[in-house]
Amino acid sequence: MLVHFALFALLPTSAVADDDSLQAVAPDASTYFQIERDYRKCVSPLCGGYWVSALNVLGLRCADGNEGIKCYVAEIDWTATGLDDRQISELEAVIDDGDEVILKGALDAEEFKGFGVLGVLDARTAWTSVQDHSTVIDHFRVEDLGFVCVAAPCFNMRAHLVNTIKRADFSDLDLSGVAATPDELALADEARRDGTLLIPGALNPGIDDIALHPQPVTLTAESFYLPVAAH
């Protein structure tokens, strides 16, 4: 039986905490998490699960009530992703190798017999990165606004700073610094049109500095994440 706890609150980043319009988002299924394997040596499930951190926010309140940059979860529940066993095994192998995986979902808690209440990540959607990047850079979900302009700059894309209410329309997406194959770039363009492309990168001007008058706004990517589609 899963027991939901309000302890799993997201704490705003220090970079944006002084913005009164930016509130901590609820620990629901819309939260984006970065995943790392826990390699501590102790009895499972107290060790050997995963460390999860919420993108673009300073930290979390975990199942034990403590606040931290990362929370321990004993397991990932992949059921809601619709992924098959092979896809799940491949994602777990990517995580084990230390490569980048993002999961969208919710933090829950479960009573593990003999070990008490431990965290569980209820995953809904998964993404994998095409290359390594800085873990401290902003992460955006990119949405194509679906119109074509007759003059530049054309603000036909929107960058959502994930796990916050901040967003900005922009004109140019720079993927030149990403070592991606032509097939990966084609998949990135498809994900952009679907609104499922995740970009770790930087907006220039910054999301809080974009002027009202027309000027080019570029999102420069350090990498990009492609969604993992269920078979």
Beta strands, then each sheet from edge to edge (+ up, - down):
strand 1: 2-3
strand 2: 10-11
strand 3: 31-37
strand 4: 50-54
strand 5: 59-61
strand 6: 67-68
strand 7: 71-73
strand 8: 75-77
strand 9: 101-112
strand 10: 116-129
strand 11: 138-144
strand 12: 157-161
strand 13: 167-170
strand 14: 172-174
strand 15: 197-204
strand 16: 218-221
strand 17: 225-227
sheet 1: 1+ 9- 3+ 4- 7+
sheet 2: 1+ 9- 10+ 8+
sheet 3: 1+ 9- 10+ 17-
sheet 4: 2+ 5- 6+
sheet 5: 13+ 12- 11+ 15- 16+ 14+
end
